[in-house]
Each structure stands twice: as structure tokens, then as C-alpha cells.
């Protein structure tokens, strides 16, 4: 049958007189019938599917002919709407047919977002449960994405999957929550950390570790990560210890030492030793003593560094004694470790050894001076910078200067920003940023114009922190070709700087930079005003506007919901986007929404009219 002809027959069938159920008043039934009569000639697929749901809700018996006709449509969404309508009308068999249609729907997420999300809560739950039972592994992530991002019944459905007995399903649910990095996701996943099921706890902690990498969420996850250090499951202990160390929390140090006792291979222990040392935190001498006589040379050396990090006075004396030895191996261990002691005596040693002939000695010395970060080491480092011939050690000298937070250090590095060697320029720039003094801003002008994109981007990040006025002038250039990981760099900025930059990206940029900022603002909040401006711009990117509309739906801020109403009322954007927004509003079935829906009945878009009729019906259903 010709598709247009079939659609016309279907619309005609919708006009069959119907008796309204007790929940729908006679007056409303007559009003709906009048509007449907006026739309008799409409054949647009989106309009027809909305009208099917309208009549199924208001005329559950008499609309059956139209709904059955809809089941035979060649249009997938009309078939789906017809089966939803039959199920609403009390035909339980229609649920199975609906599930099969949804399973083969190429626009499944869109269909769930529009047709299913606006249904009564119990109906939504039944549809999702039946669909989940039949769903194949490739469809389940889509279902969970919908459920996690939709308030009400779908959200509760996602929580049930998360807490269910199926391990594969639980993993999918955790992944869905991680993909929506919000405090709600943290709180929901964290409920599994108290489960008696070790596998469930492991999944939960994996999710929490992932969410903790978002700086806005890290404080919310910290409590659970610290609890994970005491879990009986070895994998949970391992992954939480690693993350707590990355966060430079002292609890991670003792937990790492405890884990090291359970490891047989030196390589495995060495990995943890390095992780502890990278934190720069103090250790306990008794924890490190075990490894001072290790058979593996690297493990022994790291054991001495860990012991030095305890800053125990007696061990510092032992290291000084080793450094004065006539044997090279004890000296090497001492030079490698003294930088961890924060000791003035260590500085005196390094001031002497930095000019020795052996590269290995100078290399260890420079590393030690970097770890000490004492102003007293600056003079010898500047001399080494002028005299060093080994290019790798010279770069290490620049890095060491960058760990001494003093204006003189900045002055020493400023002379290097015009060097012809990009490695030297980059090392100097990293040092200026690490020092973090405002004096460093004077060195950025030339770097912000550098041909090397990596240098130019790092100079911009440094300017954000040290010279905001220069960063503002360089913003347009910086975002023309930012590195692929630029959002990670922005994420690592201090909160006030990051928020100011996100606000700028929302208000002053377009394209991928604005899109990424929109995702950030949606996940972590605080930028609703900027998002409202973007949402109301009918020329904006459809995908970005749609993401904002979903964020605004169900918002406690009435100003956000008003934006959705304005978009629909003004037909502000592509037809499909406006209709999708109308369906979002139809999810709100509070009586206060009825005037809004009645206002939409005057819309020029017939699909919006049909959705408005559905919204009015749903309020009284």
C-alpha cells in the first residue's frame, strides 16, 4: 500500500468517535476530538505518531481500529507509537510486539527520549523491563544511557540494574553512570561499596576511581576511596591505593607499604616504591628499613630513597657518611637519596658534587637539588646551566631551577625562553609555570606567539595563572588549534581559573571548544545563564542545544524550563529539535503545565499541537 495513502487511512481511523475513560472528563474528550478533527488532513509521520498516543490515552476502546492500523504501517515510529497506544489501552500482548519493534529501531535512544519518557511512570517501567529482558548486548548500553539520564521511573530502573544480581548488567550500569560524571552518579555507585558481593564492590570502586578523576567530583569520592584501602578484596585495595597515592593523600603511603609486603617480585614492589616517591610525602623509617638490604639493586636504591623521605635525623647522618665513602656504590646511593631529606646538610653536599666529572654524579646531584627546592641551590644551578655540556643534564638543571620558588629562579629561566632549542624553551616554560610567581608573566609574550603549538598552548595555560590579561588577548589564537587533550589541561586548572575559562568558552567561542564547555557545564553546573543564552540561539549547533534542553528538563530553576517553552513557542530551530523539545516538556505532567500546553495548541507546527494535546491528556490521565 502507498505509504501516504496508509497514513491518510490511519488519520481517518483516529476520527472514529470514542467514549472517554472515567479519568478523562467528557469536556476534555470533546475538546480533544475537535482538535483531532481539525488535523484530519495531516500526514506528517511525527504528527500521526503523537495523535495515536493522544487518542489511546483519551479513547482507549474506540481508538483500537486506528492503533491496529498503525501496527501495519511501513513507518517504524508509527508502528512503535501504535503498539504503545495499544498497550496503554489495555492490550497486554502489544507489549511483546512493542519490544520487538524497539529492538530493531535504528533511532532507539531518540524514541525512548521522546515517546517512552513522556508515558505514565508504571508504563515506562513495564516497557523498560520487558525491553531489557529481550535486549541484546549491543542494545543494553543505549537503554541504560536513556535510563541514567532520565528522571523518574527510568532512573529507578537504572538503579535496579546496578543493584541486580547480573554481573555483566551491573558493569554496564556502572559504565553508564561513569559516562554521566555528576554527584548523583557518585552517590548511586557508592551504594554498592557496602555490598557483601566482592564483585559488586569491585565494580563500584572502579567506577568511583574513574569519577574521582573529575576535579569537581574528587571531594565527593574521597571518603569512599579511603574506605577502599581497608577492603578485604585485594583488587579493591590495589586500585584505591593507587588512586589515593595519585591524589597525594598520606593514607595512601601506609596502604602502599602494606601491599608491598604481599608481593613476591621485586618489579612489583618497585612500581609501588616509585608511586610513593612521586607523591613527595613523608614516609616512616620502619616501613622503608625492610628494603635497605634488598638483593635487587634498583629496589635497594629506592629503599634508601624511601627511608630518606622519612627525614629521620639518624638516617640522614648515615647517608652523609655513605656520601663521604671512598667506594662509589655507597656514594651513589647517598647522592640519589639525600634530596628526599629536606636537609641543609644535603644542600651542602650537592653544592660540591654538582661540578664533579662523572655524568652520573652530576645527574644525581641535579635531581637532588630539584627535590630539595632550596634557594641556596640556585647559584650552583645557574653556574651549571652555563657550563653543562651534557644536553640531558642541562635540561634537568632547568627543571631543578623550576622547583625553586624564588624570583631569582624566574629571572634565570626568562633568559631561556628565546633559545633556539625548543626543548630548552619548553623546559624553561614548565619551570616558570611550576614556580607560579607573577614575575613569570613577563616572559610569556614571545612564547604565546611561538610557532611550536605545544609551547604556545602551555604558554597560554601559564598566562591564565600568572598573567590573566595576556591570556585573554591570546585566547582566540590558543583555541584555533589546541592539543587533543586540551580539556584535560583545563580540568587540571584551579577551580576559579577553570570556571572563568569555561564561562569564556561558553560565551565567546563556537565549534568544538564551546561544545566541550557545554558538556562540562551540564555535568558540573554553575553556568545555567550562559547555557540559556546558547539554548535560545536558533542558529546554534543542534546537538549542543539538544543537550542543554535535556539538562534543563526537570530543572528546579523555572528560568530553565521557560527556555524550553520559548523554543517551542517560537519554533526556534530545526523542526525535529523543536518537536523533541516539546516531548521533553510533555514529561512534566504537573497541572501547572496545562496553560503552557494549551498555548502550544496555537502553534503552526502540527506535531507540536499533537504533543500539546498529549501533554494535556497526560495531566488528567
N, C-alpha and C positions, 0 to 999 in steps of 0.2 A: 504493500500500500504506500502511496505517496506520503512522505513524512508530513508535509504541510497539511494534507487532507486529514491525516490521522490526528494531527494536533487540533484541527478545527472540530473534528468529531468529539475529541476529548473535552474541549472547552464547552461544546454544546451539552455534553453529558453533565457537566458541572452545574448547568442551569436547571436540572431536574428539581422540582420543589422538594423540600426536605422538612422534617419535623425536628426542631432543635431539642437537644437533650435537656434534662432538667437544669443542668448547670449553666446553660446559656439562655438568657431571657428571650421571650418571644420578640420583644422590641429589637434586641440586638440581632436576632436571627433575620428579621425582616430587613434591617439595615444592611447586613452583610449580603443578603440576596440582591438587594438593589444595586450595590456596588459591583457585584459579580456580573449582574445583568448588563451593566454599562461596559463591562470589559469583555463582553462576549466575542468580539472580533479579534481580541489579542491572541497572537500565536507565538509570541516570543517564548522560547523554552523556559527561561528563568521565571517568567510571569506564570506560565502554566504550572510549574512545579510548586510555586508558592500558593497558587489558588487551590491546588489539590490538598495541601495541608490545611488551608483555611476551611474548606468545606468538610474535610474529615473531622475537624475539631468541632464545627458547629452543627453539621448534619451527618452524624456517624452512620446512620442507616441509609438514608436516601442518596448519599454520595457514593455508595458502593459501585454503582454502574460506571461512574467516571473513574474510580480508582482501579477497577478491574481493567478498564480500557487502557489506563495508564501503564499497567503491567506489561502490556503488549507493545508499548512504544519502542521506537528504534533509538530514542534518546536516553542515554544511561541515567542522567539525573532525574528525568521524568519517571523512569521505572523505579528508581530509588524512592522518590517522593511518593509515588503511588503505593509502594509497599509500606512505607512509614504510615501513610494515611490509613491503609487497611488495618495495620497493627493498632493504631490509635482508635480505630472503630471497633476493636474487639476481636479481630481475626488473628488468633494466635499463630496460625500456620504461616501468616505473612512474615513473621519474624525470621523463619528459616530462609525464605526466599530473599528477604532483605539482606540477610547476612551474605548470601552468595553474590548478590549484586554489589555489595560493598567490597567484597573480596577482590572483585575484578575491576574495581573503579580506579582508573588512572589518576583521578583527582580526589583520592580518598581523604587526604587531610583537609582540603577545601570543603568537601562535602560534610565532613564531621564538624568543621568550624561553623558552617552555615546552617545546614538542615537539621543536624542532630543536636547541636549545642543549644538551640532555641526550644527544644522539646521539654515537656514536664520532666522533672528530675527522675522519677521512677522509670519513665520510658527510656531516658538516656542510659540509665544503669542497665536495664534489661538488654538494650541493643549492644552496649559495650561488652557485657558479659558473654552474650551469645557470639558476638564477633570474635572475641578473644579465644573462645574455645575452638573456633574453626580456623583461626588465623595461622598463617604460615610464618616462619621466622623472618621473612623479608617484610612482612606487613606489621608485625608487632611493634617495632620501633616507632612507626607512624602513629599507631594507636596511642602509645604511651606519650609521644610528643604532644598529641592533642590533649590527653588527659592531664598531664602535668601542667600544661599552660592554660587550662580552663577551670574556672572556679566552679564550686558546687559539686554535683554528682560525679563528673569526670575526675575531679581532683581526688575525691574519696576513693574512686575506683583505682586510681594510680597508687594510692597508699595501700590498698588491699593487695595489689600485685606485689608491691615492695615487701609487705609483711607475710606474703603467702609462702607455701611450702616448696614451690618450684624454684630451684636454684638458678636455672637459666633465665626464667622470667624475672627473678629478683635482680639479677645482674643487668638486665635490660632496663629495669626501673631505675636502678642506681645511675646508669648512664644517662637516662632521660633527665633526672634531677640535676646531675652534674652539668648537663648542657644548658640548664637554666640556673646560672650561678646567683642565687638570691639567699637571703637569710632563711626564707621559708624552706628552701631545699636543704640547707644545713640542719635545720630543726627536724625536718622529716626524716632524713637519712640517719640522724643521730639516735633516733628511737631504736634502731637495730643494734646499737653498741651494747645494749643490756640484754640482748638475746642469749639464750643458752646454746644456740646453734653457732658453733665456731665459724662455719662458712658464712653465715649471715653477718656475723660481726666483722669478718674479714672484708666482705663486700662493702660494708658500711664505712670501715676505716679507709679503704681505698678511695671511696667517694669523698670522704672528708679531707683526705690528703689533697685530692685534686681541687676541691673547693677552696682549700686554705691558700692556694697559690694566687687567689684574687685578694689583693691587699684590703679591700673593703670587707671581706669575709673572714680574713685570718683571725681577728679577735674573737669572732663567734665560734671558730673551730678549735681554738687553743685548749679550752677545757677538755674537749674530747680527745685531742691528740695526747695530752699529758696523761689522761686516763689509760690510753692505749699502751703506754710504757709499762703498765702493770698487768696487762692482759696475759692470760696463761698461754695464749696461742703465739708460737714463735714468729710466725709471719707477721702478725699484727705488731708485735714488739719491734720487729726489724723495720717495718715501713714507717711506723710512727717515730721511732728513734731517729731514723734518717731525716725525717721532716722536721722534727724538733731541733735537731742539730743545724739544719739549714736556717732555721729561724733564730739561731744563736741563743737558745734558751739553756740555762745551766743544767736543767734536769736531763737534757739530752746527753751531757758528758758522762754522768754516772751510769745512765742506761747503756751507753755505748760500751763502757768498760765492762759492764756486766755481761753484755752479749759477747764480747771478745773472749771471755773465759770459756764459752761454749764452742769456740771454733778451733778446729784442728790444724787447718792450713795457714801458714804464715801470710800468704797472699790475701786471705780473707780478713785476717786481723789488720794487715797493713792498710787495707781500704778504710777500715773504721778509724785507725790512727790518724790518717790524713784528714778524715772528716772532722775529727775532734780538733785537730790543729787549725783547720780552716776557720773555725769559729772565733779563734783568738781568746777563748775563755780560759780561766784558770782551771787547773786540774788539782788532784790530790796526789801527793808523792807516793802514798801507799798503793794507789791504783797503778801507777806507772812503774814501780820498782820491779814488778814481775818481768818486764821486758828489757831491763838494762843489760842482761846477760844472754839475750836471745841468740840462737845459733845463726839465724838469718841476718845478714849484715844490715839490710835496709830496716828490718824490724828492730834491730838493736839501736840503730841511729834514731829512728822515730821514737823509740822508748826513751832515749835521752832527751829528745825534744819535749816529750810529754812530761817528763819529770821536771825539766827546766820551767815548763809552763806553770808548775806549782809555785814557783818563786820562793821555794824553801831556801832559807839562808845557808844551811849546811850544804845543800846540793849545789848552790851557786859557788861556794868555796871549792867543792870537788871539781866543778867544771873549770874554774880558774887554774887549779892545779894541773888538770889534764892539758890545758892550753899551753902551759909552760913546759910540757914534756918534750924530751928530745926525740920521741917517736912520733911519726906523722899521724898514725891512726887515732890515738887519743886526742891529738890537736884537732884533727878534722871533726871528730865528734863534738868537741867543745865549741869550735867555731860555728858549727851548724846549730848548736843548741842555745848559746848564750843570748841570742836575740830574743828568746822567749822569756827571759828572766826579768826584764824591765829594770835591769841593774846598772847603776853608774859605772861599776867596775867593768861590765861588759862593753860599755861605750869606750872606755879607755883602751881595752884590748883591740877593738875594731879600728880605732884611730891609728893604731900602729900597724895592723895587719893589712889594711887596705892598699898599701903600696908594696906588698911582697911580690916576688916574681911569679910565683905559681898562680895560674889562672884559677885553679880550684880553690885556693885560699882567698883570692880576691872575690870570687863569686860568692863564697860562703859569707864573707865579710859584708858585702853589699846587701845580701839577703838579711843578715842580722841587723844591720843599720835600718833597713826598711821596717823590720819587725819592731825595733825599739822606738822609732819615730821621734827621737830626741833631737832638739835643736842643736845640741852640742856636736852632732854628727854632720851638720850641714857644711862646715868649712872643708872637711876632708872629702866629702862627696863632690863639692864643687871643683876641688883640685883633681879628683879622679875623673870628673866629667871632661876636663880639659886634656888630661894626659892619657886616658884609657884608649888602647888600640884595638882591643877585642870588641867587635860590634855588639855581641850579645851581652857582654858585661856592661857596656856603655848604656844599652837600653835598660838594664837592671839598675844602674846608677840613677837614671832619670826617674824610674819608678820609685826608687828609695827616696829621692828628694820629694816626690809627690806624696809621701807618707809623713812628711814633717810639716805640721800645720803652723806655718810662720810666714809673714810677708816676705821675708828674705828668700824663702823657697819659691814663692810665686815669681819673684824677680829673676831668680836663676832660670826658671822654666820659660819665662817670657822671651828670652833671647833665642829660644829653640824653635819657636812657632813659625819662623820663616826659613827653617832649614830645608834644603833641597830633598832630603831623605824623608819620604812620607812616614816611615816607621818612627823616626825621631819626632816628627811633628805630632803624630798620634799619641806617642808615649808622653810627650810634654802636655798635651791637651788633657789626657786622662789624669795626669798628676795635678794640673790646675783645678780640674773638677773635683778630684778627691780631697784636695786641701780645703776647698769650699769657702775661701775668703773673697770678699767683694773686689779686692785688688786684682783678682784674676780676670775680671770682666774686661780690663783694658787690653788684654791680649787676644780678644776674640774677634775683633773686626776683620783681620786678614783671614782668619780661619773660617769665618762664616761665608767667605767668598771663595774658599778653596775649591779647586777642580775635583779633588777627591771627595766622592759622595759620602764615604764613611766619616771622614774628618768634618765635612760640612754639617752632617747630621749631629755628630757628637758635640760640635761647637754650639749648635742650636740648643741642645739639651742643657749644656753648661750655661748658656746665656739665660735660659729660663730660671736657673737657680741663682746666678750671680749678677746678671745684668738684664732684668726683665724688659727694659726699654729697647735693648738691642734685639732681644728675642722677638719682640712684637714686630719690629721692622723686617726681620728675616723670615717671618712665618710663611709668607707666600712662597718664597724660594724653597724653604725647607720641606714643604709638603708637595712640591712638584714631583719629586722622585724619592720618597722616603724608603728606607730599607723594609724588607718584608716583615721584619719583627718589630716594626715601629710601635705597635700597640703594647708590646711587652715593655719597651723602654718607657712609654708613657705610664704604664701601670706601676712601674718602679719609682716614679717620682713621688715626692712628698705630697700628702693629700691636698694642701692648699694650692700648690702649683699645678697639680694634676687637674683639680676641679676647674681652675681658671682656664687651663688649656682646653679641657673638654667643652667648656662653655664657649670658647672661641671657635672651636671646630664646628659646633652646632650652629652658631650664628653667622659665621663668616666664610665657611667653606662649602664646597659641594663635592659630589663624587664619593669615592671610597672612604676618604678621610671623614666626611660627615656621616656616612653610613656606619662606620665603626664607632664613632662617637655616639650615635643614636643607640646602638646596641648596648654600649656602656651605660648610657643614661637610663635605658629601660631596665637593665639588670639591677643597678645600684641606686637609682632615684636621685632626686635633688635638682633636676633640670626640667621640671614639667613646663615651666613658662616657655623655655626655648623649644621644647617639643611641640607645644601648642602652636607656636608660630610656624614651624615646619609643616605640621599637620594641615594647617589652613591654606597653605600654598598649593593651589591646584596644579601648578606646573612642576611640583616636586616629584622625586622618584617614587613610583607606585609602591615598590617593595618596602621602602623606608616608611612611607606614610601608613601603609597597612600594618607594619609592625607597631607603629605608635598607636594606631587605632585599637589594636588588640591590648596594648598596655593600658590605654585609657578606659577600656570597657570594664565596668565594675569598680572603677576608681572611687575612693571615698571623697575625692575632690570633685564637687559638682562642676567646676570650671572645665574639667577634662571631658566629662560626659557631654557638656554643652558643645564642645568642639565637634563631637561625632554628629550631633543633631544639626549643627550648622553645615557640615559637609553634605549630609543627605538632603537637607532643605535647599541648599544652593546648587545641588548637583555638581559639586566641586571636584571634578576629576573624571577619570575613565569610568564608563558605565559599570563595569564589573566591580571596580573598587567601591563605588557608591552603594551598589547593591549589597556587597559584602559588609559594608559598614551598617547598613540598615538591618541586616541579620544580627550583627553584634548588638545593636540596640534592642532587638527583639528578645534577646536573652534576659533582659531586665523586665520582669513581669509584675513589677510593683504598680499599684494603682496610680501613683503619681506620674507614670509614663503615658497614661491614656491620652492626655491632651497633646502630647508630642506625636503619638501615632495618628491621632485624628488630623493633626496639621499636615502630616505626610500624605493624607488622602487627596490633597490638592496638588500633589507632585505631578510633573509632566512625565516622569518615568513610570510606566505601568507596573513594573516589577516592584518598585518602592511602594506603590499603592497596595499591591497584593501583600507584601511583607507587613505593611502597616495594619492591614486587616487581620493578618495572623497575630500580630502583637496585641491588638485589641481583644481578639478571641482568647488568646492565652491568658490575659489578665483575668478574664471571667471564667476560665475553664475549671 
